């Protein structure tokens, strides 16, 4: 069983993280979802693997949120371990498209409300079909962006399923 602290109180390196709540944290609070918070501000972490290391967490359990656009013009969200790369062919198969490409960074903020490095599947401007790499099912909980660069949340996979309509599919070429 995961030992998650009560809502809004978690592990962090910023003094009084409650003063720096993100929309993701507020949504989790509103839905009474327990979560842990992590901050890697000031660690120099640049890559997903750096973030996992800065938080002293298993990189296979720390997920990044990627937004794609299909040839049809539809957008899709994929969550994969930070140490993996999205296999675009598998991703397209997962959503029933011929092909998908990564969304251009400049289009991310207007579409989702998030910037590169701070994108979360929770609290986007619009809810897109979301696919989580099947490796997430190996964990009771996963860690992902809290909606701001430098902030992460850890929630139970079962709570993520409750909050975000999603499916699980093997969408990475090789796992951590």
C-alpha positions as CSV (number, residue, x, y, z in Angstrom):
1,X,0.0,0.0,0.0
2,X,1.3,3.4,-0.9
3,X,1.8,5.7,2.0
4,X,0.4,9.0,0.6
5,X,0.2,12.0,2.9
6,X,-3.1,13.8,3.3
7,X,-4.2,16.1,0.5
8,X,-1.9,19.0,-0.1
9,X,0.8,18.0,2.3
10,X,3.7,16.2,0.8
11,X,7.4,16.0,0.3
12,X,9.1,19.1,-1.1
13,X,12.2,21.2,-1.1
14,X,10.4,24.5,-1.3
15,X,9.4,25.9,2.1
16,X,5.7,25.7,2.6
17,X,4.6,24.1,-0.7
18,X,1.0,24.9,0.2
19,X,1.6,28.5,-0.8
20,X,2.6,27.3,-4.2
21,X,-0.4,25.1,-5.1
22,X,-0.9,24.5,-8.8
23,X,-4.2,24.0,-10.6
24,X,-3.5,20.2,-10.6
25,X,-3.2,20.2,-6.8
26,X,-6.4,22.2,-6.5
27,X,-8.2,19.7,-8.7
28,X,-6.8,16.8,-6.7
29,X,-8.0,18.6,-3.5
30,X,-11.4,19.2,-4.9
31,X,-11.8,15.5,-5.8
32,X,-10.4,14.4,-2.4
33,X,-7.5,12.6,-4.0
34,X,-4.5,12.1,-1.7
35,X,-1.2,13.0,-3.3
36,X,2.5,13.7,-2.5
37,X,4.2,16.7,-3.9
38,X,7.8,17.0,-5.1
39,X,9.9,19.9,-6.2
40,X,13.1,19.8,-8.1
41,X,13.6,23.6,-8.3
42,X,17.2,24.6,-7.9
43,X,18.5,21.1,-8.6
44,X,19.6,21.8,-12.2
45,X,17.5,18.9,-13.5
46,X,16.9,19.3,-17.2
47,X,15.8,15.9,-18.5
48,X,13.2,13.6,-17.2
49,X,15.9,11.3,-15.9
50,X,17.5,14.2,-14.1
51,X,14.2,15.0,-12.5
52,X,13.7,11.5,-11.3
53,X,17.3,11.5,-9.9
54,X,16.8,14.9,-8.2
55,X,13.6,13.5,-6.5
56,X,15.4,10.2,-5.6
57,X,12.7,8.3,-7.4
58,X,12.6,5.3,-9.8
59,X,12.6,6.8,-13.4
60,X,10.3,4.0,-14.5
61,X,7.7,5.4,-12.1
62,X,8.1,9.1,-13.1
63,X,6.0,9.9,-16.2
64,X,6.1,12.7,-18.7
65,X,3.1,14.0,-20.5
66,X,3.3,14.4,-24.3
67,X,0.8,15.9,-26.6
68,X,0.5,14.8,-30.2
69,X,-1.5,15.7,-33.3
70,X,-2.8,13.2,-35.7
71,X,-3.1,13.5,-39.5
72,X,-6.9,13.8,-38.8
73,X,-6.2,17.0,-36.8
74,X,-7.2,15.4,-33.5
75,X,-4.9,15.8,-30.5
76,X,-3.9,13.0,-28.1
77,X,-2.1,12.9,-24.8
78,X,0.4,10.2,-24.0
79,X,2.0,9.5,-20.6
80,X,5.3,7.6,-20.7
81,X,8.2,7.0,-18.3
82,X,10.7,9.8,-18.4
83,X,13.5,7.4,-19.4
84,X,11.5,6.2,-22.5
85,X,10.7,7.6,-25.9
86,X,7.2,7.6,-27.4
87,X,7.0,5.1,-30.3
88,X,4.8,7.2,-32.8
89,X,3.7,4.1,-34.7
90,X,2.5,2.4,-31.5
91,X,0.9,5.6,-30.3
92,X,-1.0,5.9,-33.6
93,X,-2.2,2.4,-33.2
94,X,-3.3,3.0,-29.6
95,X,-5.7,5.8,-30.8
96,X,-6.8,4.3,-34.1
97,X,-5.0,6.8,-36.3
98,X,-2.7,6.3,-39.3
99,X,0.0,8.5,-37.7
100,X,0.6,11.0,-35.0
101,X,3.4,13.6,-34.6
102,X,4.5,15.5,-31.6
103,X,2.7,18.8,-31.2
104,X,5.0,21.8,-31.8
105,X,6.1,23.4,-28.6
106,X,4.6,26.8,-29.6
107,X,1.2,25.2,-29.9
108,X,1.2,23.6,-26.5
109,X,0.2,26.6,-24.3
110,X,-2.7,27.7,-26.4
111,X,-4.0,24.2,-26.7
112,X,-3.5,22.9,-23.2
113,X,-2.8,25.8,-20.9
114,X,0.5,24.3,-20.0
115,X,4.1,25.0,-21.1
116,X,6.8,22.5,-22.2
117,X,8.1,20.8,-19.0
118,X,5.0,21.6,-17.0
119,X,2.3,19.7,-18.9
120,X,0.0,17.5,-16.9
121,X,-2.9,15.3,-18.0
122,X,-5.0,16.9,-15.2
123,X,-6.4,20.3,-15.8
124,X,-5.9,20.8,-19.5
125,X,-8.1,23.4,-21.2
126,X,-9.8,20.6,-23.0
127,X,-9.8,16.9,-22.1
128,X,-8.1,14.9,-24.8
129,X,-8.1,11.2,-25.3
130,X,-5.2,10.1,-23.0
131,X,-3.1,6.9,-23.3
132,X,-0.8,5.9,-20.4
133,X,2.0,3.5,-21.2
134,X,1.0,0.1,-19.9
135,X,4.1,0.0,-17.6
136,X,2.2,2.3,-15.2
137,X,0.1,-0.7,-14.3
138,X,3.3,-2.1,-12.6
139,X,3.0,0.6,-9.9
140,X,0.4,1.4,-7.3
141,X,1.2,5.1,-8.0
142,X,3.0,7.2,-10.5
143,X,4.6,10.6,-10.5
144,X,4.0,13.3,-13.1
145,X,4.0,17.1,-13.6
146,X,1.9,19.1,-11.2
147,X,1.3,21.6,-14.0
148,X,4.3,23.8,-13.4
149,X,8.0,23.3,-14.2
150,X,9.7,22.2,-11.0
151,X,6.6,20.6,-9.4
152,X,5.5,17.0,-9.5
153,X,2.7,15.0,-7.9
154,X,2.4,11.4,-7.0
155,X,-1.0,9.8,-7.0
156,X,-2.4,6.3,-7.1
157,X,-2.9,5.0,-10.6
158,X,-6.5,4.1,-9.7
159,X,-7.2,7.8,-8.8
160,X,-5.7,8.9,-12.1
161,X,-8.1,6.5,-13.9
162,X,-10.9,8.1,-11.9
163,X,-10.0,11.7,-12.9
164,X,-8.9,11.3,-16.5
165,X,-10.6,9.1,-19.0
166,X,-7.7,7.1,-20.2
167,X,-6.5,3.7,-21.6
168,X,-3.3,1.7,-21.1
169,X,-1.3,0.7,-24.1
170,X,2.3,-0.2,-24.7
171,X,3.4,3.0,-26.5
172,X,7.2,3.1,-25.9
173,X,9.9,1.3,-27.9
174,X,11.9,0.2,-24.9
175,X,11.2,0.4,-21.2
176,X,13.4,1.7,-18.5
